């Protein structure tokens, strides 16, 4: 699943995100969602989340459903 729909992502979901500084390279960071920062139901570049370790980025892949 991609991370464009807010309804697909919940606190505790295992995801891969791209951080702002990694957008050009496409390097993904894996982690568990701590909170969801995007308020709208959809976002074309992915829903912005904060992981449990404090990393912020946009969801590119949802690893568990």
PDB file of N, CA, C and O in Angstrom, chain B, residues numbered from 101:
ATOM      1  N   UNK B 101       0.840  -1.188   0.000  1.00  0.00           N
ATOM      2  CA  UNK B 101       0.000   0.000   0.000  1.00  0.00           C
ATOM      3  C   UNK B 101       0.880   1.245   0.000  1.00  0.00           C
ATOM      4  O   UNK B 101       1.958   1.269   0.594  1.00  0.00           O
ATOM      5  N   UNK B 102       0.396   2.268  -0.676  1.00  0.00           N
ATOM      6  CA  UNK B 102       1.114   3.535  -0.623  1.00  0.00           C
ATOM      7  C   UNK B 102       0.588   4.351   0.557  1.00  0.00           C
ATOM      8  O   UNK B 102      -0.404   3.965   1.177  1.00  0.00           O
ATOM      9  N   UNK B 103       1.219   5.439   0.867  1.00  0.00           N
ATOM     10  CA  UNK B 103       0.859   6.219   2.044  1.00  0.00           C
ATOM     11  C   UNK B 103       0.112   7.487   1.741  1.00  0.00           C
ATOM     12  O   UNK B 103       0.295   8.489   2.431  1.00  0.00           O
ATOM     13  N   UNK B 104      -0.743   7.474   0.706  1.00  0.00           N
ATOM     14  CA  UNK B 104      -1.435   8.701   0.289  1.00  0.00           C
ATOM     15  C   UNK B 104      -2.778   8.914   0.979  1.00  0.00           C
ATOM     16  O   UNK B 104      -3.311  10.023   0.949  1.00  0.00           O
ATOM     17  N   UNK B 105      -3.336   7.874   1.602  1.00  0.00           N
ATOM     18  CA  UNK B 105      -4.622   7.989   2.281  1.00  0.00           C
ATOM     19  C   UNK B 105      -4.423   7.952   3.788  1.00  0.00           C
ATOM     20  O   UNK B 105      -3.846   7.009   4.329  1.00  0.00           O
ATOM     21  N   UNK B 106      -4.907   8.985   4.454  1.00  0.00           N
ATOM     22  CA  UNK B 106      -4.754   9.079   5.912  1.00  0.00           C
ATOM     23  C   UNK B 106      -5.459   7.926   6.616  1.00  0.00           C
ATOM     24  O   UNK B 106      -5.007   7.475   7.668  1.00  0.00           O
ATOM     25  N   UNK B 107      -6.565   7.446   6.043  1.00  0.00           N
ATOM     26  CA  UNK B 107      -7.351   6.382   6.676  1.00  0.00           C
ATOM     27  C   UNK B 107      -6.594   5.050   6.740  1.00  0.00           C
ATOM     28  O   UNK B 107      -6.959   4.173   7.523  1.00  0.00           O
ATOM     29  N   UNK B 108      -5.542   4.889   5.923  1.00  0.00           N
ATOM     30  CA  UNK B 108      -4.759   3.644   5.917  1.00  0.00           C
ATOM     31  C   UNK B 108      -3.686   3.614   7.002  1.00  0.00           C
ATOM     32  O   UNK B 108      -3.075   2.572   7.238  1.00  0.00           O
ATOM     33  N   UNK B 109      -3.453   4.749   7.664  1.00  0.00           N
ATOM     34  CA  UNK B 109      -2.346   4.874   8.611  1.00  0.00           C
ATOM     35  C   UNK B 109      -2.887   5.145  10.009  1.00  0.00           C
ATOM     36  O   UNK B 109      -3.758   5.994  10.201  1.00  0.00           O
ATOM     37  N   UNK B 110      -2.357   4.410  10.975  1.00  0.00           N
ATOM     38  CA  UNK B 110      -2.743   4.591  12.365  1.00  0.00           C
ATOM     39  C   UNK B 110      -1.493   4.596  13.233  1.00  0.00           C
ATOM     40  O   UNK B 110      -0.433   4.132  12.812  1.00  0.00           O
ATOM     41  N   UNK B 111      -1.622   5.118  14.438  1.00  0.00           N
ATOM     42  CA  UNK B 111      -0.526   5.048  15.398  1.00  0.00           C
ATOM     43  C   UNK B 111      -0.162   3.579  15.594  1.00  0.00           C
ATOM     44  O   UNK B 111      -1.037   2.734  15.786  1.00  0.00           O
ATOM     45  N   UNK B 112       1.131   3.284  15.544  1.00  0.00           N
ATOM     46  CA  UNK B 112       1.593   1.905  15.707  1.00  0.00           C
ATOM     47  C   UNK B 112       1.785   1.158  14.401  1.00  0.00           C
ATOM     48  O   UNK B 112       2.240   0.014  14.414  1.00  0.00           O
ATOM     49  N   UNK B 113       1.448   1.780  13.260  1.00  0.00           N
ATOM     50  CA  UNK B 113       1.615   1.144  11.955  1.00  0.00           C
ATOM     51  C   UNK B 113       3.089   1.131  11.565  1.00  0.00           C
ATOM     52  O   UNK B 113       3.788   2.126  11.760  1.00  0.00           O
ATOM     53  N   UNK B 114       3.565   0.025  11.021  1.00  0.00           N
ATOM     54  CA  UNK B 114       4.950  -0.121  10.560  1.00  0.00           C
ATOM     55  C   UNK B 114       5.020   0.414   9.133  1.00  0.00           C
ATOM     56  O   UNK B 114       4.333  -0.092   8.245  1.00  0.00           O
ATOM     57  N   UNK B 115       5.853   1.441   8.908  1.00  0.00           N
ATOM     58  CA  UNK B 115       5.891   2.130   7.611  1.00  0.00           C
ATOM     59  C   UNK B 115       7.334   2.413   7.174  1.00  0.00           C
ATOM     60  O   UNK B 115       8.276   2.289   7.956  1.00  0.00           O
ATOM     61  N   UNK B 116       7.475   2.796   5.905  1.00  0.00           N
ATOM     62  CA  UNK B 116       8.716   3.361   5.381  1.00  0.00           C
ATOM     63  C   UNK B 116       8.395   4.783   4.950  1.00  0.00           C
ATOM     64  O   UNK B 116       7.417   5.023   4.241  1.00  0.00           O
ATOM     65  N   UNK B 117       9.234   5.733   5.386  1.00  0.00           N
ATOM     66  CA  UNK B 117       9.019   7.141   5.060  1.00  0.00           C
ATOM     67  C   UNK B 117      10.227   7.691   4.323  1.00  0.00           C
ATOM     68  O   UNK B 117      11.322   7.131   4.386  1.00  0.00           O
ATOM     69  N   UNK B 118      10.009   8.807   3.617  1.00  0.00           N
ATOM     70  CA  UNK B 118      11.127   9.566   3.042  1.00  0.00           C
ATOM     71  C   UNK B 118      11.199  10.886   3.800  1.00  0.00           C
ATOM     72  O   UNK B 118      10.213  11.618   3.895  1.00  0.00           O
ATOM     73  N   UNK B 119      12.384  11.179   4.339  1.00  0.00           N
ATOM     74  CA  UNK B 119      12.598  12.440   5.038  1.00  0.00           C
ATOM     75  C   UNK B 119      12.839  13.551   4.024  1.00  0.00           C
ATOM     76  O   UNK B 119      13.207  13.280   2.881  1.00  0.00           O
ATOM     77  N   UNK B 120      12.636  14.793   4.433  1.00  0.00           N
ATOM     78  CA  UNK B 120      12.778  15.947   3.542  1.00  0.00           C
ATOM     79  C   UNK B 120      14.145  15.961   2.848  1.00  0.00           C
ATOM     80  O   UNK B 120      14.222  16.181   1.639  1.00  0.00           O
ATOM     81  N   UNK B 121      15.210  15.730   3.600  1.00  0.00           N
ATOM     82  CA  UNK B 121      16.551  15.793   3.021  1.00  0.00           C
ATOM     83  C   UNK B 121      16.862  14.597   2.120  1.00  0.00           C
ATOM     84  O   UNK B 121      17.851  14.625   1.387  1.00  0.00           O
ATOM     85  N   UNK B 122      16.039  13.552   2.162  1.00  0.00           N
ATOM     86  CA  UNK B 122      16.258  12.357   1.340  1.00  0.00           C
ATOM     87  C   UNK B 122      15.341  12.289   0.118  1.00  0.00           C
ATOM     88  O   UNK B 122      15.345  11.286  -0.596  1.00  0.00           O
ATOM     89  N   UNK B 123      14.560  13.336  -0.132  1.00  0.00           N
ATOM     90  CA  UNK B 123      13.592  13.285  -1.229  1.00  0.00           C
ATOM     91  C   UNK B 123      14.263  13.126  -2.588  1.00  0.00           C
ATOM     92  O   UNK B 123      13.735  12.427  -3.453  1.00  0.00           O
ATOM     93  N   UNK B 124      15.400  13.753  -2.791  1.00  0.00           N
ATOM     94  CA  UNK B 124      16.101  13.642  -4.082  1.00  0.00           C
ATOM     95  C   UNK B 124      16.642  12.237  -4.308  1.00  0.00           C
ATOM     96  O   UNK B 124      16.566  11.713  -5.420  1.00  0.00           O
ATOM     97  N   UNK B 125      17.187  11.622  -3.259  1.00  0.00           N
ATOM     98  CA  UNK B 125      17.780  10.285  -3.393  1.00  0.00           C
ATOM     99  C   UNK B 125      16.736   9.185  -3.274  1.00  0.00           C
ATOM    100  O   UNK B 125      16.932   8.089  -3.798  1.00  0.00           O
ATOM    101  N   UNK B 126      15.632   9.462  -2.592  1.00  0.00           N
ATOM    102  CA  UNK B 126      14.594   8.456  -2.407  1.00  0.00           C
ATOM    103  C   UNK B 126      14.903   7.470  -1.290  1.00  0.00           C
ATOM    104  O   UNK B 126      14.246   6.434  -1.187  1.00  0.00           O
ATOM    105  N   UNK B 127      15.900   7.775  -0.447  1.00  0.00           N
ATOM    106  CA  UNK B 127      16.270   6.904   0.672  1.00  0.00           C
ATOM    107  C   UNK B 127      15.098   6.813   1.654  1.00  0.00           C
ATOM    108  O   UNK B 127      14.550   7.828   2.083  1.00  0.00           O
ATOM    109  N   UNK B 128      14.725   5.574   2.002  1.00  0.00           N
ATOM    110  CA  UNK B 128      13.599   5.357   2.892  1.00  0.00           C
ATOM    111  C   UNK B 128      14.075   5.008   4.295  1.00  0.00           C
ATOM    112  O   UNK B 128      15.097   4.345   4.476  1.00  0.00           O
ATOM    113  N   UNK B 129      13.317   5.466   5.279  1.00  0.00           N
ATOM    114  CA  UNK B 129      13.583   5.182   6.678  1.00  0.00           C
ATOM    115  C   UNK B 129      12.403   4.376   7.213  1.00  0.00           C
ATOM    116  O   UNK B 129      11.246   4.740   7.000  1.00  0.00           O
ATOM    117  N   UNK B 130      12.700   3.285   7.906  1.00  0.00           N
ATOM    118  CA  UNK B 130      11.657   2.396   8.409  1.00  0.00           C
ATOM    119  C   UNK B 130      11.391   2.691   9.882  1.00  0.00           C
ATOM    120  O   UNK B 130      12.313   3.005  10.634  1.00  0.00           O
ATOM    121  N   UNK B 131      10.133   2.590  10.288  1.00  0.00           N
ATOM    122  CA  UNK B 131       9.813   2.807  11.693  1.00  0.00           C
ATOM    123  C   UNK B 131       8.339   2.625  11.982  1.00  0.00           C
ATOM    124  O   UNK B 131       7.557   2.240  11.113  1.00  0.00           O
ATOM    125  N   UNK B 132       7.973   2.914  13.232  1.00  0.00           N
ATOM    126  CA  UNK B 132       6.602   2.780  13.717  1.00  0.00           C
ATOM    127  C   UNK B 132       6.015   4.177  13.899  1.00  0.00           C
ATOM    128  O   UNK B 132       6.651   5.052  14.486  1.00  0.00           O
ATOM    129  N   UNK B 133       4.795   4.384  13.392  1.00  0.00           N
ATOM    130  CA  UNK B 133       4.134   5.697  13.468  1.00  0.00           C
ATOM    131  C   UNK B 133       3.815   6.045  14.919  1.00  0.00           C
ATOM    132  O   UNK B 133       3.185   5.269  15.638  1.00  0.00           O
ATOM    133  N   UNK B 134       4.267   7.235  15.334  1.00  0.00           N
ATOM    134  CA  UNK B 134       3.954   7.761  16.663  1.00  0.00           C
ATOM    135  C   UNK B 134       2.736   8.676  16.580  1.00  0.00           C
ATOM    136  O   UNK B 134       1.806   8.551  17.377  1.00  0.00           O
ATOM    137  N   UNK B 135       2.743   9.596  15.614  1.00  0.00           N
ATOM    138  CA  UNK B 135       1.556  10.416  15.361  1.00  0.00           C
ATOM    139  C   UNK B 135       1.511  10.876  13.910  1.00  0.00           C
ATOM    140  O   UNK B 135       2.525  10.897  13.213  1.00  0.00           O
ATOM    141  N   UNK B 136       0.301  11.247  13.472  1.00  0.00           N
ATOM    142  CA  UNK B 136       0.052  11.654  12.096  1.00  0.00           C
ATOM    143  C   UNK B 136      -0.020  13.179  12.064  1.00  0.00           C
ATOM    144  O   UNK B 136      -0.789  13.789  12.807  1.00  0.00           O
ATOM    145  N   UNK B 137       0.786  13.785  11.199  1.00  0.00           N
ATOM    146  CA  UNK B 137       0.874  15.251  11.158  1.00  0.00           C
ATOM    147  C   UNK B 137      -0.009  15.873  10.080  1.00  0.00           C
ATOM    148  O   UNK B 137      -0.417  17.026  10.218  1.00  0.00           O
ATOM    149  N   UNK B 138      -0.313  15.141   9.015  1.00  0.00           N
ATOM    150  CA  UNK B 138      -1.180  15.660   7.948  1.00  0.00           C
ATOM    151  C   UNK B 138      -2.634  15.579   8.398  1.00  0.00           C
ATOM    152  O   UNK B 138      -3.092  14.535   8.863  1.00  0.00           O
ATOM    153  N   UNK B 139      -3.353  16.685   8.256  1.00  0.00           N
ATOM    154  CA  UNK B 139      -4.755  16.733   8.688  1.00  0.00           C
ATOM    155  C   UNK B 139      -5.731  16.337   7.577  1.00  0.00           C
ATOM    156  O   UNK B 139      -6.821  15.844   7.866  1.00  0.00           O
ATOM    157  N   UNK B 140      -5.356  16.544   6.317  1.00  0.00           N
ATOM    158  CA  UNK B 140      -6.278  16.250   5.215  1.00  0.00           C
ATOM    159  C   UNK B 140      -6.385  14.731   4.997  1.00  0.00           C
ATOM    160  O   UNK B 140      -5.467  13.994   5.358  1.00  0.00           O
ATOM    161  N   UNK B 141      -7.483  14.263   4.416  1.00  0.00           N
ATOM    162  CA  UNK B 141      -7.680  12.812   4.225  1.00  0.00           C
ATOM    163  C   UNK B 141      -6.751  12.199   3.180  1.00  0.00           C
ATOM    164  O   UNK B 141      -6.504  10.994   3.215  1.00  0.00           O
ATOM    165  N   UNK B 142      -6.228  13.009   2.245  1.00  0.00           N
ATOM    166  CA  UNK B 142      -5.310  12.522   1.206  1.00  0.00           C
ATOM    167  C   UNK B 142      -4.209  13.544   0.981  1.00  0.00           C
ATOM    168  O   UNK B 142      -4.394  14.740   1.207  1.00  0.00           O
ATOM    169  N   UNK B 143      -3.047  13.049   0.527  1.00  0.00           N
ATOM    170  CA  UNK B 143      -1.973  13.962   0.117  1.00  0.00           C
ATOM    171  C   UNK B 143      -1.222  13.288  -1.025  1.00  0.00           C
ATOM    172  O   UNK B 143      -0.846  12.122  -0.903  1.00  0.00           O
ATOM    173  N   UNK B 144      -0.991  14.001  -2.143  1.00  0.00           N
ATOM    174  CA  UNK B 144      -0.384  13.380  -3.324  1.00  0.00           C
ATOM    175  C   UNK B 144       1.046  12.885  -3.112  1.00  0.00           C
ATOM    176  O   UNK B 144       1.497  11.992  -3.830  1.00  0.00           O
ATOM    177  N   UNK B 145       1.772  13.451  -2.136  1.00  0.00           N
ATOM    178  CA  UNK B 145       3.159  13.035  -1.896  1.00  0.00           C
ATOM    179  C   UNK B 145       3.297  12.103  -0.706  1.00  0.00           C
ATOM    180  O   UNK B 145       4.407  11.689  -0.372  1.00  0.00           O
ATOM    181  N   UNK B 146       2.188  11.768  -0.063  1.00  0.00           N
ATOM    182  CA  UNK B 146       2.219  10.895   1.105  1.00  0.00           C
ATOM    183  C   UNK B 146       1.847  11.649   2.371  1.00  0.00           C
ATOM    184  O   UNK B 146       2.091  12.849   2.493  1.00  0.00           O
ATOM    185  N   UNK B 147       1.260  10.932   3.296  1.00  0.00           N
ATOM    186  CA  UNK B 147       0.847  11.512   4.572  1.00  0.00           C
ATOM    187  C   UNK B 147       2.087  11.734   5.435  1.00  0.00           C
ATOM    188  O   UNK B 147       2.929  10.844   5.556  1.00  0.00           O
ATOM    189  N   UNK B 148       2.201  12.915   6.030  1.00  0.00           N
ATOM    190  CA  UNK B 148       3.356  13.225   6.884  1.00  0.00           C
ATOM    191  C   UNK B 148       3.111  12.664   8.287  1.00  0.00           C
ATOM    192  O   UNK B 148       2.056  12.882   8.883  1.00  0.00           O
ATOM    193  N   UNK B 149       4.108  11.936   8.798  1.00  0.00           N
ATOM    194  CA  UNK B 149       4.003  11.319  10.122  1.00  0.00           C
ATOM    195  C   UNK B 149       5.288  11.560  10.916  1.00  0.00           C
ATOM    196  O   UNK B 149       6.327  11.915  10.359  1.00  0.00           O
ATOM    197  N   UNK B 150       5.188  11.356  12.233  1.00  0.00           N
ATOM    198  CA  UNK B 150       6.354  11.339  13.114  1.00  0.00           C
ATOM    199  C   UNK B 150       6.490   9.905  13.614  1.00  0.00           C
ATOM    200  O   UNK B 150       5.528   9.314  14.104  1.00  0.00           O
ATOM    201  N   UNK B 151       7.690   9.354  13.487  1.00  0.00           N
ATOM    202  CA  UNK B 151       7.954   8.001  13.965  1.00  0.00           C
ATOM    203  C   UNK B 151       8.264   8.027  15.460  1.00  0.00           C
ATOM    204  O   UNK B 151       8.451   9.096  16.042  1.00  0.00           O
ATOM    205  N   UNK B 152       8.318   6.845  16.077  1.00  0.00           N
ATOM    206  CA  UNK B 152       8.570   6.754  17.519  1.00  0.00           C
ATOM    207  C   UNK B 152       9.919   7.344  17.919  1.00  0.00           C
ATOM    208  O   UNK B 152      10.079   7.812  19.047  1.00  0.00           O
ATOM    209  N   UNK B 153      10.898   7.327  16.999  1.00  0.00           N
ATOM    210  CA  UNK B 153      12.216   7.891  17.319  1.00  0.00           C
ATOM    211  C   UNK B 153      12.292   9.395  17.042  1.00  0.00           C
ATOM    212  O   UNK B 153      13.356   9.993  17.204  1.00  0.00           O
ATOM    213  N   UNK B 154      11.180  10.017  16.626  1.00  0.00           N
ATOM    214  CA  UNK B 154      11.126  11.454  16.402  1.00  0.00           C
ATOM    215  C   UNK B 154      11.360  11.875  14.957  1.00  0.00           C
ATOM    216  O   UNK B 154      11.245  13.058  14.637  1.00  0.00           O
ATOM    217  N   UNK B 155      11.684  10.932  14.080  1.00  0.00           N
ATOM    218  CA  UNK B 155      11.912  11.233  12.673  1.00  0.00           C
ATOM    219  C   UNK B 155      10.601  11.621  12.001  1.00  0.00           C
ATOM    220  O   UNK B 155       9.571  10.986  12.225  1.00  0.00           O
ATOM    221  N   UNK B 156      10.641  12.677  11.168  1.00  0.00           N
ATOM    222  CA  UNK B 156       9.447  13.149  10.467  1.00  0.00           C
ATOM    223  C   UNK B 156       9.657  12.954   8.959  1.00  0.00           C
ATOM    224  O   UNK B 156      10.730  13.237   8.426  1.00  0.00           O
ATOM    225  N   UNK B 157       8.610  12.464   8.287  1.00  0.00           N
ATOM    226  CA  UNK B 157       8.676  12.303   6.841  1.00  0.00           C
ATOM    227  C   UNK B 157       7.333  11.883   6.281  1.00  0.00           C
ATOM    228  O   UNK B 157       6.353  11.730   7.009  1.00  0.00           O
ATOM    229  N   UNK B 158       7.311  11.700   4.963  1.00  0.00           N
ATOM    230  CA  UNK B 158       6.077  11.306   4.289  1.00  0.00           C
ATOM    231  C   UNK B 158       6.080   9.807   4.020  1.00  0.00           C
ATOM    232  O   UNK B 158       7.089   9.247   3.592  1.00  0.00           O
ATOM    233  N   UNK B 159       4.948   9.166   4.272  1.00  0.00           N
ATOM    234  CA  UNK B 159       4.827   7.715   4.126  1.00  0.00           C
ATOM    235  C   UNK B 159       4.884   7.335   2.645  1.00  0.00           C
ATOM    236  O   UNK B 159       4.141   7.875   1.826  1.00  0.00           O
ATOM    237  N   UNK B 160       5.767   6.405   2.318  1.00  0.00           N
ATOM    238  CA  UNK B 160       5.892   5.876   0.965  1.00  0.00           C
ATOM    239  C   UNK B 160       5.402   4.437   0.881  1.00  0.00           C
ATOM    240  O   UNK B 160       4.922   4.009  -0.169  1.00  0.00           O
ATOM    241  N   UNK B 161       5.517   3.681   1.975  1.00  0.00           N
ATOM    242  CA  UNK B 161       5.054   2.293   2.001  1.00  0.00           C
ATOM    243  C   UNK B 161       4.476   1.979   3.366  1.00  0.00           C
ATOM    244  O   UNK B 161       4.985   2.430   4.392  1.00  0.00           O
ATOM    245  N   UNK B 162       3.398   1.193   3.366  1.00  0.00           N
ATOM    246  CA  UNK B 162       2.840   0.685   4.608  1.00  0.00           C
ATOM    247  C   UNK B 162       3.190  -0.796   4.654  1.00  0.00           C
ATOM    248  O   UNK B 162       2.806  -1.561   3.769  1.00  0.00           O
ATOM    249  N   UNK B 163       3.928  -1.199   5.702  1.00  0.00           N
ATOM    250  CA  UNK B 163       4.459  -2.560   5.750  1.00  0.00           C
ATOM    251  C   UNK B 163       3.533  -3.556   6.416  1.00  0.00           C
ATOM    252  O   UNK B 163       3.610  -4.748   6.118  1.00  0.00           O
ATOM    253  N   UNK B 164       2.662  -3.111   7.305  1.00  0.00           N
ATOM    254  CA  UNK B 164       1.660  -4.029   7.876  1.00  0.00           C
ATOM    255  C   UNK B 164       0.295  -3.390   7.774  1.00  0.00           C
ATOM    256  O   UNK B 164       0.153  -2.169   7.828  1.00  0.00           O
ATOM    257  N   UNK B 165      -0.700  -4.233   7.628  1.00  0.00           N
ATOM    258  CA  UNK B 165      -2.051  -3.728   7.391  1.00  0.00           C
ATOM    259  C   UNK B 165      -2.997  -4.209   8.470  1.00  0.00           C
ATOM    260  O   UNK B 165      -4.184  -3.884   8.439  1.00  0.00           O
TER     261      UNK B 165
END
